[in-house]
Amino acid sequence: MARYRYLVFLLVIILASCAQVGTISGGEIDKSAPKPIGKRVNPLNETVLFSGNSIEMPFDEFIRLNNPSENIVMVPPGVKVNASIKGKTLFLSWEESLQPNTTYAIYLNNAVKDITESNDTLIQYVFSTGTIIDSLMYSTTVVDAWTNQPIKDCVVGLYDLDSNEIVSFSKTNSKGEAILRYLSPNSYRLVAFNDENYDLQLQDHEPLGFPINDVIKLDSSITDSVAIRFYTPQRKPILRTSKFLAPGRILLGANRTISDAKISINGQEIEPSKVKKIEDDSLIVFTDVNNVNNLEVVFRSLEINDTTKLRFTDGQKNRPFSISCKNSDNKFKPSEMISFVCNDFITTIDPSLIEITNLSDSSLIQPLSVRFEYDEIFIELNKDSLTEVSVLFKDSAIVTTHSVGIEQAFTLQLLLERKLGSIIVDLNAYSSDIVVLLIKKGETMREVAISTPSSGFTFSELFPGEYFFKIIRDNNANKKWDIGDYRSKTQAEEIDYYSTPIKVRPNWDVDVKLGE
């Protein structure tokens, strides 16, 4: 294959993440990274029979170095590259001897920036101490394992199987594509990752992806059609949120399931009746703070043991009573229970002080039931023919741990079934556990775990609009999506993406077959 000695040897030209915008501007911001002037580089890129120990690299603008001792790398390793600048020229040199008949690559990884805007560049300079330059190429694509969207600016590195030393690397472009060039026939370990500290080695906390067995064998150039699926590794179990919500609630959140948690406040264990689950990883604890201004919360779960202290003033905890509709738009579907949420733990309610009016004829409505749990009130109505109602909570209708309710009214819309639509999903193509996600405008509207997929599963009472499906192949049947694990070389669970929109119309059933 013919060589293009005089091509500029930038693999990735522009990385503008460091651009700064000042308060005084002399013109348009320079969004281009510094570029080497290929014909003036000495020796030229792709030189063979290289026998020197220095390189001169003129650029098209004034430049500065950024941590060159770490960000300038020669592979194969074993050579320390020294760097200096004079005017617009970068000088590279080393003292170590090079191996004979070997293709070398010098990478300037975030090492060269322009003077004004701090745009940086990934540059690869290649030469050989022998008569030929290794010519194999490997290209791949990196996508987010959850969204299937391309990952930009992550490192894709090849490593020696025995020494684990880096052999070659590149960065992905805006389409998630990366090309690694000048490779010799061999087997390599491959990993894509966010190199947060620019050391070209994967750290436990860095987001990553890898091929199915993390090893590729090269005996010819390859364009890999199977994308690398990128994910953020599971962090160490921690209690990530502990927040006091006046007048007497504590929000606790973790990066693990905490449904088994036992909680003590100021040395007293909290009863389960005062602990409300929000999600698998978050909950609210209700407590009486009338006589205290600080709380020591001891949290114990299967994976997390933690203690946190919360302090607040009388002014911070003296928040007045409030109540709001559970649905922020004040609309309820036919199967939904009408519900309201208070900002405190409810101790009693008086149904006689809750007045419900049919706004179409101003008649009073007798509820089928009124009950409360934690900080919520549930009202059951016979909704037949009802479209709009008023709910009036009179003074003292609600009593909480820290206050007595004041009068407040709400106007609610009760949606008729004919105003909504349904999607009937045929899942016969799936033979094992799955989790089905119904998505609208990028937001998950429904999530259902199904252990025996079959035809006829229905998503009912849907607002008109366009919907999409995403299906998780739930390999371990734990009813959630599991990320990968690099140590065991386990991939993130596969997800099927259905990009064809499904249009839901009022009073209409749509039949959909997934998995074909």
C-alpha positions in Angstrom: 0.0 0.0 0.0 1.4 3.4 -0.9 2.5 5.6 1.9 1.3 9.2 2.3 4.4 10.7 3.9 3.3 14.2 3.6 -0.1 13.9 5.2 -0.5 15.7 8.5 -0.5 13.0 11.1 -3.3 14.1 13.3 -5.6 11.2 14.3 -8.0 13.4 16.2 -7.8 17.0 15.2 -9.9 19.0 17.6 -10.7 18.5 21.2 -12.3 21.8 22.2 -13.4 20.9 25.7 -10.9 23.4 27.3 -12.0 26.4 25.3 -12.4 29.5 27.5 -14.5 32.6 26.7 -13.2 35.8 28.2 -15.0 39.0 29.0 -12.9 40.9 26.4 -12.8 39.5 22.9 -10.7 40.5 19.9 -12.7 38.5 17.5 -14.1 35.0 17.0 -13.0 32.3 19.4 -10.4 30.0 17.9 -12.1 26.6 17.9 -9.3 24.8 16.1 -6.5 22.9 17.9 -2.9 23.6 16.9 -1.8 21.6 13.8 1.7 20.4 13.0 3.0 21.5 9.6 3.6 18.0 8.2 6.1 18.9 5.4 8.4 20.7 7.9 8.5 18.0 10.5 12.0 16.7 10.8 12.3 13.7 10.4 9.1 13.3 8.4 6.2 11.2 9.8 6.5 7.6 8.8 10.3 7.7 8.4 12.0 4.3 8.1 15.6 3.4 9.2 15.2 6.1 11.9 18.5 6.3 13.9 18.3 9.6 15.7 17.1 10.6 19.1 15.2 13.9 18.4 12.3 15.3 16.4 11.4 18.9 15.4 7.7 19.6 15.0 6.7 23.0 13.7 3.0 24.1 14.4 0.7 26.5 12.6 0.4 28.7 15.7 2.1 29.5 19.0 1.7 26.6 21.5 2.3 25.7 25.1 2.9 22.4 26.8 0.5 20.7 29.2 2.1 18.3 31.6 4.4 16.8 29.0 6.0 14.2 31.3 2.7 12.4 31.6 0.9 13.4 28.4 3.7 12.5 25.9 4.0 8.8 25.5 6.2 6.6 23.2 5.2 3.1 22.5 6.6 0.5 22.7 7.4 1.8 26.2 10.8 2.1 27.8 11.7 5.6 26.5 11.3 8.8 28.3 10.5 11.7 25.9 11.7 15.2 26.8 9.8 18.2 25.4 10.5 21.9 24.9 9.1 24.7 22.8 10.8 27.5 20.9 8.4 29.9 19.1 5.9 27.6 17.2 8.2 24.6 17.2 8.0 21.6 19.5 11.3 19.7 20.2 11.2 16.1 21.3 14.2 14.1 22.4 15.3 11.1 24.4 18.5 9.4 25.7 17.5 5.7 25.6 18.5 3.4 22.8 15.7 2.2 20.5 15.0 -1.4 19.6 16.1 -2.5 16.1 13.5 -3.2 13.4 10.6 -1.8 15.5 7.8 0.6 14.6 7.5 3.3 17.2 4.7 5.8 17.8 4.9 9.0 19.9 1.5 10.2 21.2 0.9 13.8 22.3 -2.3 13.1 24.3 -3.7 16.5 25.5 0.0 17.7 25.7 -0.1 20.6 23.2 -2.5 23.5 23.6 -2.8 26.8 21.8 -1.9 29.9 23.7 -5.3 31.7 23.8 -8.2 29.2 23.8 -6.5 26.1 25.2 -7.7 23.8 22.5 -5.8 20.6 22.6 -4.9 17.8 20.2 -4.2 14.1 20.1 -1.2 13.7 17.7 0.5 10.5 16.6 4.0 10.5 15.1 5.3 7.3 13.7 8.7 6.0 12.6 10.5 2.7 12.3 14.1 1.7 13.2 13.8 -0.9 10.4 12.9 -0.9 6.8 9.2 -1.2 7.1 6.4 0.4 9.2 3.7 -1.9 10.7 0.7 -1.3 8.6 -2.3 -3.1 10.1 -5.4 -1.1 11.2 -8.2 -1.8 13.6 -11.3 0.3 13.8 -14.3 0.1 16.2 -17.2 2.0 17.5 -18.1 2.8 21.2 -21.7 3.3 22.3 -23.4 3.9 25.6 -24.7 0.5 26.9 -27.9 2.1 28.2 -28.8 4.7 25.5 -27.0 3.2 22.5 -25.7 6.6 21.7 -22.1 7.1 20.5 -19.4 7.9 23.1 -17.1 10.8 22.2 -13.5 11.4 23.3 -12.9 8.1 25.2 -9.6 6.3 24.8 -9.5 3.1 22.9 -6.3 1.3 23.9 -4.5 -1.9 22.8 -2.3 -3.6 25.5 0.3 -6.3 25.4 -1.2 -9.5 26.8 1.8 -10.4 28.9 3.2 -7.0 30.1 -0.1 -5.1 30.1 1.9 -2.2 28.5 0.1 0.0 26.0 0.8 -0.7 22.4 -1.4 1.8 20.6 -4.4 4.0 21.3 -6.8 6.5 19.8 -9.8 8.6 20.8 -13.3 8.3 19.6 -14.9 11.0 17.4 -18.4 12.4 17.7 -19.8 9.3 16.1 -18.0 7.0 18.6 -15.5 5.8 16.0 -11.9 5.1 16.7 -9.1 4.0 14.4 -5.8 2.5 15.6 -3.1 2.4 12.9 0.5 1.1 12.5 -0.2 -2.2 14.2 1.8 -5.5 13.9 0.2 -8.9 13.6 -0.5 -10.1 17.2 -3.2 -10.6 19.8 -4.0 -7.6 22.1 -6.1 -6.8 25.0 -8.6 -4.0 24.1 -10.4 -1.6 26.4 -12.2 1.7 25.8 -12.4 4.0 28.8 -12.6 7.6 30.0 -9.0 8.3 30.8 -9.7 10.9 33.5 -6.1 11.2 34.8 -4.4 10.8 31.4 -2.3 7.8 32.5 -3.5 5.5 29.7 -4.4 2.9 32.3 -7.9 1.9 33.3 -8.7 2.8 36.9 -11.5 1.1 38.8 -13.8 4.1 38.8 -13.4 5.1 35.2 -16.3 4.4 32.8 -15.4 1.6 30.3 -16.3 -0.9 27.7 -14.5 -3.9 26.1 -15.1 -6.6 23.5 -16.8 -9.8 24.6 -13.6 -11.5 25.7 -11.5 -8.3 25.7 -8.9 -9.8 23.4 -8.6 -9.2 19.6 -6.4 -11.1 17.2 -4.9 -9.2 14.3 -3.5 -10.9 11.3 -5.0 -8.4 8.9 -6.7 -5.0 9.1 -10.1 -5.1 10.8 -13.2 -2.9 10.9 -15.2 -4.4 13.8 -18.9 -4.2 13.2 -19.8 -5.1 16.8 -19.8 -1.9 18.9 -18.1 -1.8 22.2 -20.8 -1.1 24.9 -19.7 1.5 27.4 -20.9 1.7 31.0 -20.0 3.3 34.4 -18.7 0.7 36.8 -20.5 0.1 40.1 -19.1 2.3 42.8 -18.3 1.3 46.4 -21.6 1.1 48.4 -22.2 4.5 50.0 -25.0 6.5 51.5 -24.9 9.3 49.0 -27.8 11.5 50.2 -28.8 12.5 53.7 -31.0 15.6 53.9 -33.3 17.1 56.4 -36.7 18.2 54.9 -38.6 20.4 57.3 -40.6 20.0 59.4 -39.8 16.4 60.2 -38.5 14.2 57.3 -35.1 12.8 56.4 -34.4 11.8 52.8 -31.8 9.0 52.5 -30.5 7.7 49.2 -27.7 5.2 48.4 -26.1 3.7 45.3 -27.5 0.3 46.2 -30.8 -1.3 47.1 -31.6 -0.3 50.7 -35.0 -1.8 51.3 -33.5 -3.9 54.1 -32.2 -0.9 56.0 -32.4 -0.5 59.7 -32.3 3.1 60.9 -31.7 4.7 64.3 -32.0 8.4 65.1 -30.4 9.7 68.3 -30.0 6.2 69.6 -33.6 5.1 69.0 -34.5 2.6 66.3 -37.1 3.8 63.9 -40.2 1.7 63.4 -41.0 0.5 59.9 -44.2 2.4 60.0 -42.1 5.6 60.0 -40.0 4.6 57.0 -41.4 5.2 53.5 -39.8 3.6 50.5 -39.4 6.0 47.5 -37.4 3.8 45.2 -35.2 0.7 45.8 -32.3 3.0 46.6 -34.1 5.8 48.5 -36.5 6.3 51.3 -37.9 8.9 53.7 -37.7 8.7 57.5 -40.3 10.6 59.6 -39.2 11.8 63.0 -40.3 14.3 65.7 -37.9 17.3 65.9 -40.0 19.5 68.2 -37.4 19.4 71.0 -34.1 18.9 69.1 -31.9 20.8 66.7 -29.6 18.0 65.6 -29.9 14.4 64.6 -27.5 11.5 64.5 -28.7 9.0 61.9 -27.3 5.5 62.0 -27.9 3.6 58.8 -27.4 -0.2 58.5 -28.2 -2.3 55.5 -26.8 -5.5 53.9 -24.1 -3.5 52.1 -23.9 -0.1 53.8 -23.1 0.9 57.4 -23.0 4.6 57.8 -23.6 7.4 60.3 -24.5 10.9 59.4 -25.3 14.0 61.5 -27.8 16.7 60.6 -28.1 20.1 62.2 -30.8 22.7 61.8 -32.1 25.9 63.5 -35.6 26.4 64.9 -36.2 28.7 61.9 -35.1 25.9 59.5 -37.4 23.3 61.0 -40.5 25.5 61.5 -41.9 25.0 58.1 -45.7 25.5 57.9 -48.1 22.7 56.9 -48.6 22.1 53.2 -50.4 19.6 51.0 -50.2 19.0 47.2 -51.8 16.8 44.6 -49.8 13.6 44.0 -50.1 14.2 40.2 -48.6 17.6 39.5 -51.0 18.2 36.6 -54.1 17.4 38.9 -55.2 14.8 36.4 -56.1 11.2 37.3 -56.7 8.2 35.0 -59.7 5.9 35.5 -57.7 3.3 37.5 -55.7 5.8 39.6 -56.6 6.4 43.2 -56.9 10.2 43.9 -54.1 11.0 46.3 -52.5 14.0 48.0 -49.1 14.4 49.7 -48.4 16.4 52.9 -45.0 17.7 54.0 -45.2 15.8 57.3 -46.2 12.5 58.8 -50.0 12.3 59.1 -51.3 11.3 62.5 -55.1 11.6 62.0 -57.6 12.8 59.4 -61.3 13.8 59.8 -63.2 12.7 56.6 -66.1 14.9 57.6 -63.9 17.9 57.0 -63.1 16.9 53.5 -65.6 18.2 51.0 -65.8 16.8 47.4 -67.9 18.6 44.8 -69.0 17.5 41.3 -68.2 20.7 39.4 -70.6 19.8 36.5 -73.7 20.3 38.7 -72.3 21.5 42.1 -73.5 18.4 43.9 -71.6 17.0 46.8 -70.0 13.6 46.4 -69.7 11.0 49.1 -66.4 9.2 48.8 -66.2 5.4 48.9 -63.3 5.6 51.3 -60.7 8.0 52.7 -57.5 6.7 54.2 -54.0 7.8 54.9 -50.5 6.2 55.0 -47.2 8.0 56.0 -47.7 11.4 54.4 -50.3 10.5 51.8 -54.1 10.7 51.7 -56.0 8.4 49.4 -59.6 9.2 48.3 -61.6 6.5 46.5 -64.6 7.7 44.4 -67.1 6.2 42.1 -65.8 8.0 39.0 -68.6 7.0 36.6 -69.6 10.1 34.6 -67.3 12.4 36.8 -65.0 14.6 34.8 -64.1 17.5 37.1 -64.3 17.7 40.9 -63.2 20.0 43.7 -61.6 18.6 46.9 -61.7 21.0 49.8 -59.6 20.2 52.9 -61.1 22.3 55.7 -59.2 23.6 58.8 -58.1 20.7 61.0 -59.0 18.0 58.4 -55.5 16.8 58.7 -53.2 16.6 61.7 -49.5 15.9 61.4 -46.7 15.4 63.8 -45.8 19.0 63.8 -48.9 20.9 62.7 -52.6 21.1 62.0 -53.9 21.4 58.4 -55.3 24.7 57.2 -58.0 25.1 54.5 -57.0 24.3 51.0 -58.9 23.4 47.8 -57.9 21.5 44.6 -59.6 21.2 41.3 -59.1 17.8 39.7 -59.7 16.4 36.3 -60.9 12.8 36.1 -60.0 11.4 32.7 -62.4 9.3 30.8 -61.2 6.0 29.4 -62.2 7.0 25.9 -59.7 9.9 26.1 -56.9 7.4 26.5 -55.4 4.7 24.4 -53.6 1.3 24.8 -50.7 -0.7 23.3 -51.1 -4.5 23.2 -47.6 -6.0 22.9 -46.8 -9.4 21.4 -43.6 -10.7 23.1 -43.6 -14.3 21.8 -40.2 -13.8 20.2 -38.7 -13.6 23.7 -38.2 -16.9 25.6 -36.6 -15.8 28.8 -36.9 -13.0 31.4 -37.1 -9.4 30.2 -37.8 -6.0 31.4 -40.0 -3.9 29.1 -39.7 -0.1 29.2 -42.3 2.1 27.6 -40.8 5.5 26.6 -42.2 8.8 25.6 -40.1 11.9 24.8 -37.1 10.2 26.2 -38.7 9.5 29.6 -39.6 6.0 30.9 -43.4 6.1 31.4 -43.8 2.4 32.4 -41.4 -0.4 33.4 -42.6 -4.0 33.7 -40.6 -7.1 34.5 -41.9 -10.2 32.6 -40.7 -13.7 33.4 -42.9 -15.6 30.9 -43.1 -13.4 27.8 -46.3 -13.9 25.7 -48.7 -12.2 23.4 -51.4 -9.9 24.7 -49.5 -7.8 27.4 -51.3 -4.5 27.5 -50.1 -1.0 28.4 -53.4 0.7 29.1 -54.5 4.3 29.9 -51.9 6.0 27.8 -52.0 9.6 26.9 -52.1 10.2 23.1 -48.7 10.6 21.5 -45.7 8.7 20.2 -44.2 5.9 22.3 -41.1 3.8 21.9 -39.9 0.5 23.5 -36.7 -0.6 25.1 -36.3 -4.2 26.3 -33.7 -5.4 28.7 -32.7 -9.1 28.4 -32.7 -9.8 32.1 -30.2 -12.7 32.2 -30.2 -13.1 36.0 -33.9 -12.5 36.4 -33.5 -9.8 39.0 -36.0 -7.5 37.3 -33.5 -4.7 36.6 -30.7 -3.7 34.2 -27.2 -4.9 35.3 -24.0 -3.2 34.2 -20.9 -5.1 33.2 -18.0 -6.2 35.4 -14.5 -6.0 33.9 -12.8 -8.4 36.4 -15.1 -11.2 35.4 -15.3 -10.0 31.8 -19.1 -9.8 32.1 -20.9 -7.5 29.7 -23.7 -5.2 30.6 -27.0 -6.9 30.0 -28.2 -6.5 26.4 -30.9 -4.0 25.5 -33.1 -4.2 22.4 -34.0 -0.7 21.1 -37.1 -0.2 19.0 -36.8 3.2 17.2 -40.0 3.0 15.2 -42.6 5.3 16.9 -45.9 3.8 18.0 -48.7 6.4 17.8 -51.3 6.1 20.5 -54.7 7.7 19.7 -57.7 8.2 22.1 -60.0 5.3 22.5 -57.8 3.1 20.3 -55.8 -0.1 20.8 -52.5 -0.5 19.0 -51.1 -4.0 18.4 -47.3 -4.2 18.3 -45.1 -7.3 17.9 -41.6 -6.9 19.3 -38.5 -9.1 18.9 -38.8 -10.1 15.3 
